[in-house]
Amino acid sequence: MIIAIDGTTASGKGTIAKRLAAHYGLPHMDTGRLYRATAVAALKEGVALDDEARLADVAAALDLNDFDEAELRTADAGKAASKVSALPKVRQALFELQRAFATQSGGALLDGRDIGTVIAPDADVKLWVDAAVAQRGQRRWKELSGYGEDVTLEQVIQQLRERDQRDQNRANAPAKMAADAVLIDTTDLTIEAAVEKALAAVEAALARGNRT
């Protein structure tokens, strides 16, 4: 069984993905970490964020063990990742890694922005997780503050709007809800309620005979 979970930043898709992966005993890949790691590595190595060829080389040589979660979750990492992820050669460099993970024996769960449309369009279950930008801003601001970043709520909300714009309008693999995906709107939901709603959506899909 392949489960594809896509959605916007700070919508809760990562938390939902982890919970569902644990529930179904599936290996989980947070594909956003690949792009964040590529961006962070590029910044460390002094590679310009528009140098597509060199960035693709950085992506191809990634070792996620070289990064800690805190440095991948900063606002700067997220902004840089959004720019890097728009480059076709970078996406191609990471495509095979993601596709191989998705199609491994026994199934897998991946979350990102183009899993259900590009990486695993044949997924058994597809979810799109979203929330109002103001609510996402609150969540992301609390997260960044927890990492010690000095940023205002207004700045975070604006950054999310810009990120959404870049992700949804890039020419290569834009972030969009697959035609056969189920929308999970977490704006007014607790984490537990959001997970329960997502679990119910998966079970409904399986009940329709989508399990492979």
C-alpha positions, 0 to 999 in steps of 0.5 A, a space after each residue: 500500500 502506498 499512501 501519498 500525503 501532500 499539502 501546505 506548510 504548517 498544515 499538519 501534514 507531517 504530523 498526520 504522516 507520522 501518525 498514519 505511518 506508525 498506525 499502518 506500519 509503513 516506512 515514512 519519508 518526509 520529502 520536504 527534508 530532501 529539499 531543505 537539506 539540499 538548500 542548507 547544504 548549498 548555503 553551507 557550500 556557498 552554492 548560489 540558489 539559482 545555480 541549477 547544475 551545482 544544486 543538482 549535484 548537491 542533491 544527488 550527494 545528499 546524506 540526511 544524517 549530516 543534518 539535524 532537525 533544528 537547522 532544517 526547520 529554520 525560516 531561512 531553510 524553508 525559504 531556500 528550499 522553496 526556491 531550490 525545489 522549483 528547479 527541474 534538475 534538482 527535482 530530477 536528482 531527487 525523483 528516483 530516490 523518492 520513487 524507489 522509496 514509494 515502490 519498495 516491497 511492503 508499501 510506504 507513506 510519503 508526504 510532500 507537495 507532489 507525491 500524489 501527482 508526480 512521485 506516486 500518482 498510482 498511490 492507493 490513498 491520496 490526501 491533501 492537507 491544508 488550513 487557513 494561512 492565518 492558522 498555519 502562521 500561528 503554528 509555524 510562528 510557535 515552532 520557529 519561536 521554539 527554535 529561538 528564531 526572532 520573527 514576528 507572526 506577521 512576517 511568518 504569515 507573509 513568508 507562508 503566502 510567498 511560499 504558497 505562491 512559489 510552490 503552486 506556480 512553479 513550472 515543474 511539478 507545482 504543488 496541487 491537490 490530485 484529482 482523486 485526493 481527499 481534502 483534510 482541512 485542519 484549520 479548526 481541528 486539534 492534532 488528534 481530530 486531524 489524525 482521526 479524520 485522515 485515518 477515516 479517509 484512508 480506511 474509506 479508500 481501503 474499503 472501496 477496494 483500493 488496497 494493492 
